[in-house]
Amino acid sequence: MNWTWYTRPEEIVHIDDYYTEAYTYWLEQMTTAKVTKIIVEQDYMYGSLTLDYEQIEREPQKIGHYFVTRDFLWTIGFDDLYCDSVAAKQYATPIEAFYDLLAEKMDYYFHGIDEYEERLMMAQRQMSGQVPPEFMNEIFGLRSEIERWSDTVVPYRELLMAGREAFLDIDLNELKSYRLAEYRVDRLLTLIEHYQGDVIALTDLASTLSNFRGNEIMKALTVFTALTTPVVAFGAVWGMNFKQMPELEWPLGYLFAWVMIVLFTGLVYAWLKQKNWIGSLLQFPNQIRNQKQMEKQRKRTKQ
């Protein structure tokens, strides 16, 4: 089968009447698009595709435009390196060449995914029970980045499905380049889904540790407030300026005041201890009782 690959179709080329309207629309509208677009018709499809990983700080994004039929393939914006590599393989149909072009581009994405994996592994190793503020920012950055990776790769899967819709009488699974593109899409999306799960787990763990740390701080402040209540209460009473205060005339009034403060502070501490409001938040009174009972049973068994 003879077919032609045009890498600069905006130049003067022969256009069949069947494709004239679609070609004009594609050349005028699609080639100015900054987002992924896929239009499927009978026996052909065309549109725009994000070629590079979508980074927030990188604008504008690099967009490639394609128009693939049974007889020819038009592309704009694809790197010459990939085009030359695919053209050298001399595929029998433009459909095969197009999907091999996609497979070549996806192979480049694996390098970016590997770099992302290294940063994710480092973040997981840094998670050692403490969550500094900058670490939370790093986790949110990783979560945003993996979502952008997903947005970059998903259109490639859509192009695989669109090909089946456009060329209904062709079994695309028999094309080696189509299978290669399909395998690479599945592999990329599998990695992305796995890393999305890891990032979500990191986010949940960091949030749990932060909440637990905050609860521990609030508990410590509450216990401190409770223990200092007798000091504040007795200090307020004996700090009054009433003329008739019998304790002021007592020879042992100062000692009496200290005894009362220490006694009531001890009572408050004992009450908090009995309620298990001083220990770890992860332990409950019934758990402690069960542990004590188990220890007693072990001692009886040994005896």
HUMO-V674855 format. One line per field, one symbol per residue. psi: psi as a letter, one per 40 degrees, with the letter a starting at -180 (. if undefined). Layout:
psi = ???
This chain:
psi = hhiihhegeeihihhiddedddddddddddeeieihhhhhiheiiiaihhdihhhdehiiihhiiihhaddihhiheihddddddddeegididdddddddddddddddddddddddddddddddegfeigiddddddddddddddddddddddddddddddddddgdehgdeehddddddddddddddddddddddddddddddddddddddddddddddddddddedddddddddeeifidghdddehdfddddddddddddddddddddddefedaidehidddddddddddddddddd.
